[in-house]
Amino acid sequence: MEIYDVTSAVIKRDEAILALFDNRYNSVMIVRPACDEEGKTPYLIILEPDGGERLYWLEKFGMITEEEFQEEAKKLSSQNERQKLYELLDAELNPKR
């Protein structure tokens, strides 16, 4: 068993996502329900994103302002992190692609 010290939580029921935040460290954990291939055994998928993906989730759940988002996006040092952020935003804004 693991214990997490969480300062904020956001539940988005239409997407079955629980986002856990620790504002002291500006960290995020995404928890999603899932099932095995037979659909019989439920479990949780736990992601602890960093870089561009962390920034995406912080902005998506309103944990940072637009100005903070823009400033942090400029600080992403690697091309891969900027590409990952772009792909996440593109998938959200253009779901039919």
Buried (B, 14 or more C-beta within 10 A) or exposed (E): EEEEEEEEEBEEEEEEBBBBBBEEEBBBBBBBEEEEEEEEEEEEEEBEBEBBBBBBBBBBBEBBEEEBBEEBBEEBEEEEBBEBBEEBBEEEEEEEE
